[in-house]
Amino acid sequence: MIGRAEQTRTGCALGHPWLDVRRLRADSPESTSPHSSTFDAHPGVRIVLGHLGENLPYGLWRLDNHNAWHGRRASGYRAKRDVADYFLANFLITTSGNFTTRTLLSAIMTIGSDRILFSTDWPFENVDHAATWFDSAAISETDRRKIGRDNARPRIPPRHVIRRKAVGSAGRFLR
């Protein structure tokens, strides 16, 4: 195992050279910020944000308005399009830790139900609370099915089939 100083210097996480944390830092404007040129160079990149987008979807207009007001190329703005364009093309959001219907409705209106995934944020939030809220949220059944299941299918690769075996006399199954 390598030390933290070596990890920072080499960018390797826990001795794995393929996991270059310098490229994965979500808070690094040089790598994943919509105002960088990353999304122009790599249009297929997808980033998933929790907590209904960390408030970013609701500030898209303001970001784009600010950039237009100050001049798009000012302050190192290297991207070719507006921040909202990149957000709608490259970002998905989850419901994790934000179980409020008003915010979910705002997210649906802002980015569309096709870009939202159901998530719970366990162990920080109760899974039962998340599921109960989502079951009763005032959204269409079509949106509930997309957000709750269908949107994840093409984006999350299937895992290997897990064989289950009976354990104990109660016949419980473990993965």
N, C-alpha and C positions, 0 to 999 in steps of 0.2 A: 504494500500500500504506500502511496506517495503522500508526502505532507502537503499541507495547504499552500505553503509558499511555492513548492514545486508545481502543484496543481494550477496555481494562478499564473506562474511563469510559462508553463507549457500549454495551458489551456485544456489539459487532459483531466477528466474527472475520474477519480479513483483508479488511475492507471490505465484507462481505456482511451487510446489515442483517437478512436473513431468518435468519441463523445467530446467534441471540442466546445467547451462551455462559452468560449468567447463568441461563438456563432449562435448560441442558443439563448443568450440573455435577452429576455423580452423587454427589459428596460433600457436597452442599448439603442439609441436613435440611429446609429450607424447601421444596425442590422435589420430591425423589424419595424421601425417607425414608418408609417405611410408617407411621410415627407421625404424619406430617403429614396434611392433609386432601386432598392431591393426588389420591389414588386414589378418593376419594369423589366428587370433582368431575369426574374423568376416568377412569371405570372401564375404558375401552378401551385405556388406556396399557399398553404392554408394554416391559419392560426386559430385556435379555439380559446376563447376567453370565457372564464366563469362569471358567476354573479351577474347574469344578464348583461354582460359586456363591460363591467366595471365603469358604468356610466358613459362610456365612449359613444355608443350609438346616439345618445341624446344630445351630444355636443358636436355632431358632425357639421351641422349647418354653421355653427359658430366658428369652427376651425376653418372651414372653407371660406367663410365671409372674411375672417381675419386675414387669411392668406391673400385673398383678392384685394382687400383694402390696403395691405402693406406691399402688395406686389408679389406675385407668386414666386419669383426667383430670389427674393430678398432673404437674407439670413440663412443661406445654404439650402434653400428648398430645391432639391435636385429632381424631384418626381415630375413626371410628365402630365399627370392628371390630378384632379382634386382628391383630397383625403377621403371623402365619402365614396368616390368611385372605387378606390382600393379597398375600403372597408367592406363594401357590398360584394366585391369580387373575391376577396381573400380571407375574410374573417367569418367565423361562426361563433355563436355565443351559447352558453348553457344557462339553465335555470338555477344552477348550484347556489345554495345559500341565499337566494332571493325569491322567496315564495309569496310574492304580492301580485295579485291579478292586474292591478292598474299598470304596474311596471311591465308585466308580460304583454299586456295589450299595446302599450307604447312600443315595445320592442317589435311586436308583430307589425304594427303600423310603420315603423321606421325601416326595418330591414327585411320584413317578410317572414312568414312562418317556416319557410324552407331553409332558413339559416339558423334555426334555434334547435337546441338539443336538450332533452330533459336530463337533469342531473341532480344529485341530492346534497353533495358536499359533506358526506360522512367522513370523519367522525365529529365534525363541527356542528352539523345539523342533524336532526332526527329524521331518519328515512321515512318513518310512518307519517310524520307531519308533512313532508314533501309530497308523498304519494296522495295523502288525503286532500291536500290543497290542490294538486294538479287534477285529481279526479273531479273536483267540484268547481274548478276555475271556469269563469264565464267565457269560454271560447268554443268555437265550433268543434264538432266531433272530428271533422277532417283535419283541423289544425292540431287537435289533441293527439290523433294518431300519428301525424307527421312529426310533431315535436317529441312525443313519447317513444316513438319507435322508428318510423320509416326514414327520417332524416339521417339517422346513424348508420343505417344499413350500407349505403354505398361509400361511406366515409371511414368506417371502422372495419378493418379487415377481419374476417371470421377467424376465430381461434381454432386450433385443432379440436376435433371432437373429443370431449372429455368422457371417458368411460366411468360409469357409476357402478359402485358395488354396494350390496346390502351390508350393513354393519349392525351387529347386535340383534337381539330378538325382536326389537321394535320395528325392524325393517327400515330404519332411517338410511338415507343415502348421503354419502359424502362424495365430493368431487376429488 
